[in-house]
């Protein structure tokens, strides 16, 4: 990602493309152009000085394509991307994570990485991607040093995640499928019990 430093915030082009074919590479192509500030000003997240670019693009271009998973043939609009990031952000908050906490992520390349990354950013949480090619003791060392409040893993890496959790007592974890289910429940909670 190339970022041009200027006295004005960058304007992100309406499309990011992700290549998910190989676990070796995650290609994200984001075009940036510097443009003037909008008349309505910045969209701020909580009490931070950071701009929620994703919410801004949902507001101005909700139906434009934000992400394309090339091999899977999936497309996500800015509205879908922001909605999913907001669901995950709400779930992180419900789990007790707060600004400055860390979320470790152990899953293959794909849009989920960006969903979790944007959700963490919205909450002021540090996103900690884990390399699935490392052995469990190496990942456990990273976990020990970074002290994440939660590790999210894909079921594809369940054996590795279980080994890491056995070496990292007290580490809270959540399977990516469970994260999706919980995030869906936040959108459609159903009738009260």
Secondary structure, DSSP 8 states (H G I E B T S, - for coil): ------SS-EEEEEEEEEE-S-TT--EEEEEEEE----TT---B-TTSS-B-HHHHHHHH-TTSEEEEETTTTEEEEHHHHHHHHHHHHHHHHHTT--TT-EEEEE--SSHHHHHHHHHHHHHT-EEEE--TTS-HHHHHHHHHHH--SEEEE-GGGHHHHHHHHHHSTT--EEEHHHHHHHHHHHH---S--
